[in-house]
């Protein structure tokens, strides 16, 4: 699951969370502590890493790590 592994790496680096806390069901805000600035920076890093664009509308539906993985996999 290379998409998950890369997203996990980006989350660990951006949010300074322990790798063991990042799972598909982990909620970005509630479980991983992302605030709005963290979220913007994480999205920019994900967009760059996967060469995709995440619209503001799509972003509102990305609540978990799994949501983000699914979005990337269907956008490629």
N, CA, C and O atoms as a DFTB+ gen file, in Angstrom:
304 C
 N C O
     1  1       0.844      -1.193       0.000
     2  2       0.000       0.000       0.000
     3  2       0.883       1.250       0.000
     4  3       0.973       1.954       1.006
     5  1       1.531       1.517      -1.128
     6  2       2.487       2.634      -1.188
     7  2       1.878       4.008      -0.957
     8  3       2.542       4.878      -0.392
     9  1       0.632       4.234      -1.374
    10  2      -0.001       5.546      -1.160
    11  2      -0.116       5.806       0.338
    12  3       0.231       6.887       0.813
    13  1      -0.605       4.815       1.081
    14  2      -0.733       4.971       2.529
    15  2       0.623       5.246       3.171
    16  3       0.741       6.124       4.027
    17  1       1.640       4.502       2.762
    18  2       2.968       4.676       3.368
    19  2       3.501       6.086       3.157
    20  3       4.074       6.674       4.075
    21  1       3.320       6.636       1.962
    22  2       3.804       7.986       1.679
    23  2       2.997       9.020       2.469
    24  3       3.563       9.961       3.026
    25  1       1.677       8.843       2.513
    26  2       0.838       9.779       3.265
    27  2       1.191       9.712       4.743
    28  3       1.260      10.738       5.419
    29  1       1.414       8.508       5.239
    30  2       1.803       8.330       6.643
    31  2       3.094       9.094       6.930
    32  3       3.202       9.781       7.945
    33  1       4.062       8.973       6.042
    34  2       5.337       9.675       6.196
    35  2       5.122      11.191       6.226
    36  3       5.707      11.889       7.054
    37  1       4.280      11.694       5.319
    38  2       3.996      13.128       5.281
    39  2       3.313      13.590       6.572
    40  3       3.631      14.657       7.096
    41  1       2.380      12.791       7.079
    42  2       1.659      13.140       8.309
    43  2       2.612      13.153       9.501
    44  3       2.585      14.080      10.311
    45  1       3.447      12.133       9.608
    46  2       4.405      12.070      10.722
    47  2       5.314      13.299      10.701
    48  3       5.575      13.899      11.743
    49  1       5.791      13.670       9.518
    50  2       6.682      14.825       9.398
    51  2       5.964      16.141       9.660
    52  3       6.495      17.013      10.348
    53  1       4.764      16.287       9.118
    54  2       4.042      17.558       9.217
    55  2       3.423      17.776      10.594
    56  3       3.472      18.880      11.135
    57  1       2.844      16.727      11.153
    58  2       2.109      16.879      12.413
    59  2       2.922      16.467      13.637
    60  3       2.461      16.611      14.769
    61  1       4.124      15.959      13.411
    62  2       4.988      15.506      14.514
    63  2       4.268      14.521      15.438
    64  3       4.319      14.641      16.662
    65  1       3.602      13.552      14.826
    66  2       2.936      12.513      15.607
    67  2       3.720      11.218      15.483
    68  3       4.479      11.023      14.534
    69  1       3.528      10.344      16.447
    70  2       4.173       9.050      16.415
    71  2       3.595       8.224      15.272
    72  3       2.384       8.202      15.055
    73  1       4.468       7.554      14.554
    74  2       4.064       6.738      13.403
    75  2       2.978       5.722      13.773
    76  3       2.111       5.412      12.956
    77  1       3.028       5.211      14.990
    78  2       2.066       4.189      15.413
    79  2       0.637       4.738      15.530
    80  3      -0.321       3.965      15.562
    81  1       0.493       6.056      15.593
    82  2      -0.839       6.657      15.705
    83  2      -1.519       6.842      14.353
    84  3      -2.714       7.133      14.297
    85  1      -0.775       6.677      13.271
    86  2      -1.313       6.924      11.937
    87  2      -1.821       5.612      11.340
    88  3      -1.042       4.731      10.975
    89  1      -3.148       5.505      11.251
    90  2      -3.800       4.346      10.643
    91  2      -4.870       4.862       9.685
    92  3      -5.207       6.046       9.708
    93  1      -5.400       3.986       8.851
    94  2      -6.415       4.415       7.887
    95  2      -7.607       5.065       8.566
    96  3      -8.188       6.010       8.032
    97  1      -7.978       4.562       9.749
    98  2      -9.158       5.100      10.440
    99  2      -8.844       6.323      11.311
   100  3      -9.754       6.906      11.899
   101  1      -7.578       6.715      11.401
   102  2      -7.198       7.879      12.204
   103  2      -7.819       9.149      11.624
   104  3      -7.710       9.422      10.429
   105  1      -8.474       9.921      12.500
   106  2      -9.060      11.190      12.075
   107  2      -7.982      12.267      12.145
   108  3      -7.263      12.377      13.138
   109  1      -7.881      13.041      11.103
   110  2      -6.798      14.023      10.995
   111  2      -6.833      15.054      12.107
   112  3      -5.787      15.396      12.658
   113  1      -8.004      15.553      12.446
   114  2      -8.119      16.590      13.469
   115  2      -8.199      15.974      14.866
   116  3      -7.378      16.274      15.732
   117  1      -9.189      15.118      15.074
   118  2      -9.449      14.596      16.418
   119  2      -8.343      13.675      16.927
   120  3      -7.948      13.780      18.088
   121  1      -7.837      12.777      16.082
   122  2      -6.850      11.798      16.538
   123  2      -5.412      12.270      16.374
   124  3      -4.551      11.956      17.196
   125  1      -5.157      13.027      15.307
   126  2      -3.778      13.399      14.991
   127  2      -3.462      14.859      15.294
   128  3      -2.319      15.292      15.147
   129  1      -4.469      15.617      15.717
   130  2      -4.238      16.979      16.196
   131  2      -3.960      18.022      15.133
   132  3      -3.361      19.056      15.427
   133  1      -4.385      17.770      13.895
   134  2      -4.143      18.751      12.839
   135  2      -5.035      19.976      13.046
   136  3      -6.247      19.849      13.221
   137  1      -4.421      21.166      13.025
   138  2      -5.232      22.378      13.041
   139  2      -5.320      22.884      11.601
   140  3      -4.816      22.230      10.688
   141  1      -5.944      24.022      11.390
   142  2      -6.178      24.482      10.013
   143  2      -4.868      24.761       9.269
   144  3      -4.768      24.490       8.072
   145  1      -3.878      25.293       9.958
   146  2      -2.589      25.567       9.310
   147  2      -1.893      24.254       8.959
   148  3      -1.344      24.110       7.867
   149  1      -1.916      23.296       9.892
   150  2      -1.337      21.976       9.623
   151  2      -2.009      21.338       8.411
   152  3      -1.347      20.762       7.548
   153  1      -3.324      21.451       8.364
   154  2      -4.089      20.833       7.276
   155  2      -3.693      21.425       5.930
   156  3      -3.510      20.689       4.960
   157  1      -3.561      22.734       5.863
   158  2      -3.171      23.390       4.610
   159  2      -1.784      22.927       4.182
   160  3      -1.571      22.598       3.015
   161  1      -0.847      22.900       5.113
   162  2       0.511      22.479       4.776
   163  2       0.550      21.011       4.375
   164  3       1.264      20.641       3.443
   165  1      -0.210      20.174       5.068
   166  2      -0.270      18.756       4.737
   167  2      -0.844      18.561       3.335
   168  3      -0.321      17.769       2.551
   169  1      -1.914      19.282       3.023
   170  2      -2.530      19.172       1.698
   171  2      -1.536      19.606       0.621
   172  3      -1.434      18.953      -0.418
   173  1      -0.816      20.679       0.848
   174  2       0.172      21.141      -0.132
   175  2       1.246      20.075      -0.346
   176  3       1.662      19.826      -1.477
   177  1       1.689      19.453       0.735
   178  2       2.701      18.398       0.630
   179  2       2.157      17.176      -0.108
   180  3       2.858      16.578      -0.925
   181  1       0.920      16.810       0.176
   182  2       0.294      15.661      -0.494
   183  2       0.117      15.961      -1.984
   184  3       0.402      15.116      -2.832
   185  1      -0.356      17.172      -2.295
   186  2      -0.532      17.556      -3.700
   187  2       0.792      17.466      -4.451
   188  3       0.845      16.966      -5.575
   189  1       1.851      17.949      -3.829
   190  2       3.166      17.924      -4.464
   191  2       3.676      16.494      -4.616
   192  3       4.194      16.124      -5.670
   193  1       3.530      15.694      -3.563
   194  2       4.053      14.326      -3.573
   195  2       3.359      13.451      -4.615
   196  3       3.992      12.594      -5.232
   197  1       2.057      13.668      -4.810
   198  2       1.286      12.802      -5.706
   199  2       0.867      13.498      -6.998
   200  3       0.174      12.907      -7.827
   201  1       1.283      14.744      -7.167
   202  2       0.952      15.509      -8.370
   203  2      -0.557      15.527      -8.631
   204  3      -1.019      15.244      -9.736
   205  1      -1.304      15.867      -7.587
   206  2      -2.763      15.997      -7.693
   207  2      -3.171      17.351      -7.122
   208  3      -2.386      18.023      -6.452
   209  1      -4.401      17.732      -7.400
   210  2      -4.939      18.951      -6.804
   211  2      -6.151      18.584      -5.960
   212  3      -7.056      17.887      -6.419
   213  1      -6.154      19.061      -4.726
   214  2      -7.268      18.799      -3.820
   215  2      -8.048      20.096      -3.663
   216  3      -7.550      21.066      -3.093
   217  1      -9.266      20.104      -4.172
   218  2     -10.090      21.319      -4.099
   219  2     -10.555      21.537      -2.659
   220  3     -10.551      20.612      -1.847
   221  1     -10.951      22.758      -2.359
   222  2     -11.478      23.064      -1.025
   223  2     -12.704      22.213      -0.727
   224  3     -12.911      21.772       0.403
   225  1     -13.519      21.989      -1.768
   226  2     -14.726      21.173      -1.603
   227  2     -14.355      19.733      -1.240
   228  3     -14.940      19.148      -0.328
   229  1     -13.389      19.171      -1.954
   230  2     -12.951      17.801      -1.666
   231  2     -12.320      17.725      -0.278
   232  3     -12.515      16.754       0.453
   233  1     -11.569      18.754       0.069
   234  2     -10.879      18.778       1.359
   235  2     -11.850      18.659       2.530
   236  3     -11.526      18.032       3.538
   237  1     -13.017      19.243       2.410
   238  2     -14.000      19.192       3.488
   239  2     -14.491      17.774       3.754
   240  3     -14.992      17.485       4.841
   241  1     -14.349      16.886       2.767
   242  2     -14.789      15.501       2.927
   243  2     -13.673      14.571       3.366
   244  3     -13.905      13.380       3.572
   245  1     -12.466      15.098       3.512
   246  2     -11.325      14.271       3.899
   247  2     -11.130      14.373       5.410
   248  3     -10.431      15.258       5.903
   249  1     -11.755      13.460       6.126
   250  2     -11.716      13.506       7.590
   251  2     -10.690      12.543       8.188
   252  3     -10.133      12.800       9.255
   253  1     -10.445      11.421       7.481
   254  2      -9.530      10.413       8.011
   255  2      -8.362      10.201       7.053
   256  3      -8.381      10.651       5.907
   257  1      -7.356       9.508       7.551
   258  2      -6.221       9.148       6.700
   259  2      -6.720       8.305       5.534
   260  3      -6.265       8.478       4.403
   261  1      -7.658       7.389       5.802
   262  2      -8.219       6.549       4.753
   263  2      -8.924       7.353       3.677
   264  3      -8.834       7.020       2.495
   265  1      -9.635       8.421       4.078
   266  2     -10.294       9.296       3.102
   267  2      -9.245       9.905       2.160
   268  3      -9.449       9.988       0.949
   269  1      -8.148      10.315       2.733
   270  2      -7.072      10.935       1.949
   271  2      -6.454       9.916       0.995
   272  3      -6.213      10.223      -0.172
   273  1      -6.199       8.714       1.485
   274  2      -5.642       7.645       0.650
   275  2      -6.587       7.339      -0.511
   276  3      -6.156       7.242      -1.660
   277  1      -7.877       7.188      -0.207
   278  2      -8.863       6.886      -1.248
   279  2      -8.911       7.992      -2.296
   280  3      -8.973       7.722      -3.496
   281  1      -8.882       9.242      -1.830
   282  2      -8.903      10.383      -2.759
   283  2      -7.721      10.320      -3.701
   284  3      -7.886      10.494      -4.909
   285  1      -6.532      10.076      -3.177
   286  2      -5.323      10.020      -3.999
   287  2      -5.424       8.868      -4.991
   288  3      -5.125       9.037      -6.173
   289  1      -5.848       7.693      -4.513
   290  2      -5.913       6.526      -5.384
   291  2      -6.909       6.710      -6.523
   292  3      -6.680       6.212      -7.625
   293  1      -8.009       7.417      -6.275
   294  2      -8.991       7.622      -7.345
   295  2      -8.637       8.820      -8.234
   296  3      -9.218       8.990      -9.306
   297  1      -7.699       9.639      -7.794
   298  2      -7.306      10.834      -8.566
   299  2      -6.153      10.561      -9.520
   300  3      -5.785      11.426     -10.315
   301  1      -5.592       9.389      -9.448
   302  2      -4.398       9.106     -10.257
   303  2      -4.742       8.488     -11.581
   304  3      -3.849       8.192     -12.375
